[in-house]
Amino acid sequence: VVVGSGFGGLFAVRALRRAPVDVTLLARTTQHLFQPLLYQVATGILSPGEVAPVTREVLQRQHNATVLLGDVVDVDLDRRTVVSQSLAGALVTPYDHLVVAAGSSQSYFGDEEFARLAPGLKSIDDALEVRGRIFGAFELAERVPVGALRDRLMTFVVVGAGPTGVEMAGQIAELAQRALPRQFRRIDTRRSRIVLVDAAHAVLPGMPSRLSGAAERRLRRLGVEVLLGAPVVSMDERSVTVVTGAGSRTIPAATKVWAAGVSASPLAALLADRAGASVDAAGRVAVEPDLSLPGHPEVFVVGDMAATGLPGVAQVAIQGGRYAAEQIDRSVRCLPGRRPFHYRDKGTLATVSRFSAVAWVGRLQVTGFVAWLLWLAVHLFYLIGFKNRVSTLMHWAVTFVGGSRAERAVTSQQVLGRVALQRLEERGLSVDGVENVESVDDPRDGRPAQPA
Ligand SMILES: Cc1cc2nc3c(=O)[nH]c(=O)nc-3n(C[C@H](O)[C@H](O)[C@H](O)COP(=O)(O)OP(=O)(O)OC[C@H]3O[C@@H](n4cnc5c(N)ncnc54)[C@H](O)[C@@H]3O)c2cc1C
């Protein structure tokens, strides 16, 4: 049994295709999600399908694999069973070997209220929610007069200056500077304010200072305000407050995106509890050097939920999944011995904007266009499915060469950002009533516009 259809889970299942085993993949979504490109769904570059192919289709030719939708809620290590829940009820699935790759979720460091105000980027739902908030904010800004409310609608705060935050801030800036200006008549989207904040003192803190400095300079050239050493202390529908060396600072902003911190799936704590293992501060379960759960050589924990001392990146999950599959194959073939898991670091990449990225591969540190080409090639290579690669490449050509954003559809749930923007409108417009009462004349037919 393999739990999770992310990088660890899917690559483990695929690596078992020639092994003499029956594999059951249990996952709570029907797709394999390519998280590194979620920010492009959120900013209208890619469609959800391009970054989230259906797992069942990906595995259709792998006859030893069965895909089942379900939320894994329990694991009985003694009976060797996994309990999963779905609308069809509970299901108990027995296993001989188990690979758990349930990943991680956004961490708000205890401020769960922030989740409602500043969605993260962990799922397709998140990406569509953020997409709805960003484009919804521009739509609302177009219909309100010049003033504080318009400024607030045109201010975007991204919390967390790791790769996701940098990519997100860079793309919102490109939207405002390149993609949208000609489409709005009343607002000048180039006057949008994009603020990237982080408690750390550098962007891309895991990268060498030369690369992190290059990324920061590129962001500033795009017009992004980079506010470092500034932890977020509070937030509401209308603003974000950070603390800096000079005191606290409140940034009026309708749209907030959270890209700071992750915590492991609760399944890590459950397994730790059942096996008497420990969990670290990020909720990851301690594993043996062969990625097995202490005392349970038949159970492997891979990817973001395993405390291995390795970073929470796709390559760690992919290599961990493949490694676990190899050990299972050896075990069923009665081959002796297990070597410890050895991670091969293939480097780190982060893109800032079109034609600009930073790459750190071994001793090589590259910035600018060459790094961006490398980023492009690597992401295309790891996208699942030929069709997805071709359509992604076409969307990138449209966006990066032409400048337009083709994937901007939002549903009625998302168009105003379900919660935050609706409440901003209710509260903001009633509090700053003047802004709304002073209705804007429709320049085309001369009738006063309807109040929101
Ligand atoms: C926005 C973003 C950008 C990123 N960018 C990069 C990048 O540029 N480069 C990079 O290397 N890494 C990046 N990462 C990190 C990388 O995506 C993760 O390290 C990787 O996905 C971890 O793989 P995993 O298999 O452990 O978990 P995931 O890929 O998260 O997969 C977890 C799976 O488990 C399923 N699941 C969870 N709980 C349950 C349950 N109880 N029952 C059943 N199924 C369950 C989920 O539905 C999912 O299918 C990024 C992450 C994010 C969120």
The ligand as a Gaussian input file, in Angstrom:
#p B3LYP/6-31G(d) Opt

LIG

0 1
 C        3.879000      26.107000      -3.584000
 C        5.013000      25.109000      -3.488000
 C        6.122000      25.263000      -4.290000
 C        7.157000      24.356000      -4.231000
 N        8.239000      24.522000      -5.059000
 C        9.214000      23.588000      -5.072000
 C       10.284000      23.684000      -5.984000
 O       10.364000      24.628000      -6.768000
 N       11.212000      22.691000      -5.988000
 C       11.123000      21.624000      -5.149000
 O       11.959000      20.732000      -5.215000
 N       10.146000      21.522000      -4.253000
 C        9.175000      22.465000      -4.190000
 N        8.142000      22.348000      -3.298000
 C        8.162000      21.244000      -2.329000
 C        7.683000      19.946000      -2.944000
 O        6.493000      20.164000      -3.673000
 C        7.451000      18.961000      -1.816000
 O        8.663000      18.781000      -1.129000
 C        6.975000      17.614000      -2.377000
 O        5.705000      17.759000      -2.981000
 C        6.895000      16.581000      -1.248000
 O        6.419000      15.377000      -1.776000
 P        5.587000      14.392000      -0.861000
 O        5.331000      13.192000      -1.681000
 O        6.244000      14.245000       0.443000
 O        4.227000      15.168000      -0.562000
 P        3.157000      15.764000      -1.551000
 O        3.716000      15.943000      -2.919000
 O        2.602000      16.938000      -0.858000
 O        2.060000      14.634000      -1.634000
 C        1.276000      14.277000      -0.538000
 C        0.134000      13.420000      -1.022000
 O       -0.495000      12.798000       0.072000
 C       -1.899000      12.971000      -0.022000
 N       -2.402000      12.932000       1.342000
 C       -2.146000      13.764000       2.363000
 N       -2.738000      13.336000       3.488000
 C       -3.389000      12.211000       3.167000
 C       -4.201000      11.311000       3.902000
 N       -4.450000      11.466000       5.208000
 N       -4.733000      10.261000       3.238000
 C       -4.497000      10.076000       1.923000
 N       -3.726000      10.888000       1.195000
 C       -3.176000      11.938000       1.809000
 C       -2.048000      14.297000      -0.731000
 O       -3.328000      14.409000      -1.292000
 C       -0.943000      14.172000      -1.763000
 O       -1.386000      13.380000      -2.845000
 C        7.085000      23.258000      -3.330000
 C        5.978000      23.113000      -2.506000
 C        4.946000      24.026000      -2.598000
 C        3.726000      23.849000      -1.715000

